[in-house]
Amino acid sequence: MLEARAADQAISDPRALALARRTVAALKQYGVWQGVEARLNPIQHHAIEHIHISDVTGPGSVQLDADRYNEQALGYVVPASAVQEALLAACAEQGVEVRHETHISALHGNKREQVLTLNDGAELYTELLLSCDGSASHMRKLLGVQERVSDYQQVAIAGEIELAKSHENFAYERFTPEGPMALLPLGQRKFSLVWCGSPEKINTLMALSDEDFLTAAQAQFGSRAGRFVKAARFAAFPLQLLIVDRFVGYRWLLLGNACHTLHPVAGQGYNLGVRDVLALAERLRHASDPGATHLLSAYAASRTEDYKAITGFTDGLVHIFSSDNGLASYARRSGLKGLRLCKLVQRQVAERAMGLGVEQARWD
């Protein structure tokens, strides 16, 4: 595995991850989840047992509950650094060599392999090159992959909120005309915060004192989650939808954010990337040639429906809920009321939250 970052930078992400139930099941199956739990104390991760969805422009909300679907949780929230550390440890146990501060500077294919030239001048040969280098993928450029980027004109703050009382395993999604605000349970009285808004608003929020930011967060969210007593801001990052024109080629394949970068609304991006890995692992399990054209084509065909469904779901939420148009506001509130009344649609939304509903993995 070639990692452009230094070893300490590779595990320094301060954000939290919302892991769908299906993602956690996969991490358990591959022996990684135990490593995640070992790196946390009991109050550093929490099950999402309830999801409350509301709109700031007026009445209308819906609540999804895990026990209604005979589940212990709809998902889990854990620090991203703990997941990354556990994954790297699992790689080491399997004998995977990780080369830090290493990237590919050039490549070309021959009849059987991709020939990779590294930044130190060394050459590697591989039957299948997996590009997993994120939204700003260097490999996309080397491979000549074209991308379509839609700028949401939103920026997200990643941070944490501490509460005066327990959150009782609730996650909240609060929609505003400028973008959603999400609170995810992380610790007994702590939320992971993702606050999306216009660049101007987020710049203003980032410039506030800690006390004023806490006041602004409470005013934006209201009292439904309880009283906020402390707030922290880690970083702010612009939001966009990125879709590639192709994600497989001659002995190469794009995975995760290098292939599809989504808005963080509904927490779908990381889980979609995990499903990429699961689908590919299933294809490679008995393959004599992992880079065979027919195998990669079959993989691409198997992932297309999931991409379309999740991209449409998240992009639709952003455009429907991020508007100050009066008609759009009425439609949002009516939609939330309808969702509260329609159990079938609630189930479909819950399945999205759990990472289900598009296709089932063999182990599920």
N, C-alpha and C positions, 0 to 999 in steps of 0.2 A: 504494500500500500504506500503510495506516494502522497505525502502531506506537506503542503507548501509552508504551513505555519511551524513555528518552533513548538517543542513538546509542551511547554507551559501555556502557550497561547491556545493550543488545541482543546484545552479543557477549562478555559477561563470565561466561558459564556455566562453572564450573570442572570440571564432570563430563566423563566420556568417553561416547561413543556406541558401542554394538555395532551395526555396520551389516551386515545380511545381504548375501550375495553379490548377490542380486537388486537391493537398494538401491544398491549400488556400481555395478552395471551401468547402472542408470538415471541416476545422477549422471555417469557417463562419457558416456552418450548425450546428455545435455543440456549437456555441456561444463563441469560443475561440479567433477568429481573432480580434474581437473588443477589447479584453483584450490585445492582442499583440500591436495593434495600440495605445492604451491608454498609453502604457509604452514607447513609442517612440516619439521624436519630428519629424516633417514632413521630415526632411532631413536624418533620420536614416534608412529608408528603401526605396527601389526603385524597380520599375517594370523593368523586363528584356523585353525590346521591340525588341531588335535585338541581335542575337548571331553570332559572326564572328569567323570562324574556319580557322586556317592556319597551315602551316608546316614550321619550321625554315630552313629546308634543301633546299628550293627552291620555285619558284612560284607555285601558286595553292591554292585557298581559296574558301570559300563559306560563304554566309550570309543568315541567316534565319530571317524573319521579321514577327512580330505578326500580323500586319494589312493584310498581305497576306492571313491569315487564319481567317480573321474577328474576331480577338481577340485583346483585349487591351494589353495583356502581355503574354509572354511565361512562365513567372514565376516571383517570387519576392525574394528579398534578405533581410534578417533581422538578427539581432544579435540572436544567439542561446539562450542567457540568457533571452531575452524578451519572446521568445516562451515558455521556461521552466517556467518562472514566471507566465505567463498567464495560462498554463496548470495546475499548482499547485493551482492557484486561482480558476479555474473552478472546480477542485476536491473538494476544500473546500466548494464551493457553493452547490455542490451536496451531501455534507455530507460524503465525503470519508476521512477516518482517515489515515493520513500519519505518520508512525513511522520512524523517522530518526535514524541513527546510529544503525540500526537493520538489521540482516541478518539471514538466515536459516542455522543452523548448522547440522541438520539431518532431514530426512523425511521418512515416509513409508505410504503405502496405505492400506486402509481396504475396505470393500465391498461398501462403499458409499462415502468415503472422502480420501483426503490426510491429514495426520497428520504431522504438521510442528513443529519441535523443534527450538526455536529461541536462539540467542546467550546469552540471559539473562536467559535461562532455561524455559521460558514460552512455552506453546503449543497452536497452532492454528489449526483449522480444516477447510478445504475448499473442496467444490465440484469441483473446478477447479483452478489450480495453473497456473498463467501466468508468465513465466520467461522473463523479459525484462531488464536484467542486463548487456547488452552490449557485446562487442567483447570478453572481458576477462571473460566471464560468469562463475561465481562460481556455478550457478545452473546446468550448463551442466555436470559438474563433479559429483555433487550429484545425478543427474538423470542417469548417466552412458551413456551419449550421446557421440558418437565418432565424431570427426571432421576431415575434410580434409583441410589442410592449404597449400596454395601456396604462397611462399615469392616472391614478385615482385622485390626484391633487389632495392627498391626505398624508399626514405624517403620524406615526404612532410613538407614544411614550411607553417604554417598558419600565415597570417599577414594582413597588410593593405598598400595600396598605395594612396597617395594624389596627385592630378593632378593640373596642372596650369589652366585648363579650364574644363568645364562640359564634362562628358562622354556621354551625350545624351542617357542615358539608354541602352548602349551597354554592353554586356558581351562578353568576348574574351576567346577563347581556343586556345592556341599556343602550337603545338606539337614539341617536340625536341627528339633526339635519346635517351636521358636519362630519359625522362618523360615529361608530359604535364605541362604547366603553365597556370593557369586560373585567370582571373580578372573579378570580379562580381560587378555590380554597388551597392554601399552602401553609400548613401549621394550624394549630387549634384556633388561634385568633388572628390569623394573617391571610391576606389575599395577595396573589400575584395580579398586578395591574397591567392592562393594555388599554391605553386611552388614545383614540384616533380623532384627529381633527384637521382643520385646514393648516397649511404651513404657518400662516400668520398667528393663529391661535396657539399652536404648539410652541412656537418661538416665545410667545408671551408667557405661557405656562412654565417653560423651562427656565425663564429668567426670574421667576418668582422666588421669594424666600421659602424655606421649608414650611413655615407656618401658613403663609398665604396659599401655597400650593395645596396644603391639606384642606384649607377652607374652600378653595375652588373645587376640589374633588368631591367634598361632601355636598356642596351646593349643586353640582352637576348630577350627582347620583341620587341625592335624596336620602331618606332615612330607612329605606326598606332593608338594607343590609346591616343596620345598626350605626353606632357612632364611631367615626374614624378618629384615632388618637395619634397616629404617626404615619408619615408617608415618605417614601424614598423614590428617587428617579435614577435609573441606571443609564439610559440612552434613549435617543430618538432616532427613528429611521423612516425614510420615505416609503410609501406603499405603491405597489404596481402589480399588474397582472402580466406575466410573461409566459408566452406559449411558443414553442419551437415548431418549425415547419416539418421537422422529422427528428425522431429520437433514436433511430437505429441506422446503422450503415455497415460498411464492410469491416467486420470484426471489431465494431465499437458500439457502445450503447450509452445513452444519457439516463441518469437516475436522479430522483429527488428534485431539489430546487434547480438543478442545472437543466432540468427538463420542463418543469412547471413551477412557477412562483405565484402564489396566491395571496390575496388579502387575508390577514389573520382572523377575520370574522369567522366565528364558529370553530376555530382551531383545527382546520383540516389539513394544512400543508405538510407537517411532519408525518402525520398518519398516512397520507397519500404516498409519501416516499417510502414508508415501511411496506406498504402493499406492493410497491414496485419490487422491492427486494424479495418479498415472499413469492411473488409470481415468477420472478427470474430464477430463484432457487429451485422452484418446482420444475421449471424447464430444464435446468442444468443437471438435475439430480442423476440422470442416467445417460447424459449426453457423452458420446465419444469425442465429439469435436464441439467445444462450447461456443465457438464463433461461427458455426455453420449458418449459412444464409437462411435456410428454411426454419431453423430454430429461432433466430432473432425475429424473423417475420411473424412467426406464430406468437412470440412474446408481444410484439407490437400490437397485433390484432387483439390479444387478450386484454390489453390495458386501455384501449381506445374508449370503451364505454365508460369505464370508471373516470377517466380524465374528463370526458364531456359532462358527465353527471355532476362531479364535484366542482368543476370550473363554472358550470352554469349555475349551480347552487350558490356558491360563494359570491360570484360576480353579480348575480341577481339580487342577493341580499344587500350588497353594497349600494346598488343603484336604486333599489326600491326604498331603502331606509335612510339613505343619505341625500335627502331632498327637503327643502323648506317650502315646497309647493303645497298649497292648502289641500288640493285634491289628493296628492300623494300622501299627505299626513293622514287624511281621512281613510284612505285605502289601507295604510299601515295599521291603524287602530282597528279597522274592521277585520283585517286579516288576522290579527292577533286574537280578536274575540272569536272569529270563526275557528281558528286553530284550537282554542280552548274548548270549543264545543264538539269538534270533530276528532274522535279518538283514533280513527284510521290515519289521518294526516299527522296527528301527534306521534303515532308509532313510527311513521316514516321519518320524521325529524329526529326522533330518538335513535333510530337505526343509523342515521347519518352520524350522530354524536358518538355512537359506539363503534363506528367504522364498519357497519354492516350494510346490507341492502343492495349493493351493486353486484357482488359475487361473493360466494362463501369460500373460504380457504378449506383445504381438506381436513385440517385439524379442528375446525369449528363445529 
